[in-house]
Amino acid sequence: MKHKLRSFLIVPAFILVTTLSGAALAQDHSNHTGNQGQCKGCTGQGEMKGQMKGQMKGMMGQGEGQMQNMQTIHALFDQHDKITRTVKNTETGVETLTESDDPKVQALIAEHAWAMQKLLENKQPIRQWDPLFAELFKHADKIKLQITKTPKGVKVVETSSDAYVVKLMQAHAQGVSEFVKEGMPSMHKTHELPGVKKEEKAFLGRGDGITTCPVTGEPINKDFSAEINGRTVYFCCASCRDAAKKTPELYLKQ
Ligand code: HEM
């Protein structure tokens, strides 16, 4: 799997870099005067190659780094129930303590915290589809992370002189606590920016759950029912019943 993923990242990177470098070389050679080894482009060939190798290494390094970050994050989600976490908001930011009795998980937490600090310092964003993380990285230069190893994990003190960024850091710390509490189901949840009210989900109820299905409005089938909000609610089929059990507020008024 790791090898497949690596080739998935490296091959396109390689094609991209060689294409770009080929174009750069061709371009440089356009002012070649015909005397072997005389023009600037030629003499710079070695240098240019060196630069391109450096660029390619950098891109591959980044790809591999992000892959390692995601593997650590997945492992943290897998073992979220072995993690304890406390969060204290301060005037200039937030203080968190994230620990575990399992030495392997302790190492994962520390590895992750330091890796994320590096991403912030290098302004290398992660999880850009999540508004809160995208905004956090936009203000990465205003965030100071102080990570201290503890016997069972890490203590992190995050500070900023910018009041808005303080709110972002506090919201992010709550987001991490949600990851620890809920595990994988929370991995794909987006987090609104502080102060932005989560959009009220539209009420989708179409039936009364007595004669008509709350989800579809179709006539109910007595075989499909569930106890919701302290009453027996009937549905037209199993998937409607399951959908309503999962998010009753969307289909049933209290
Ligand atoms: C169970 C899962 C996770 C755990 C236990 C965890 C743990 C931590 C800890 C301890 C910190 C240091 C700051 C703090 O304590 O708030 C941190 C920071 C960070 N984490 Fe995670 N994390 C998890 C999931 C994720 C995920 C899914 C992402 C994004 C893909 C992520 C990205 C970050 C970033 C960017 C930071 C630095 C930003 C900041 O602290 O303001 N984490 N995480």
Residues whose N, C-alpha, C, O or C-beta is under 5 A from the ligand:
A	BS01	HEM	I73 L76 F77 H80 T96 T98 A113 M116 I126 R127 V156 H172 A173 V176 F179 V180
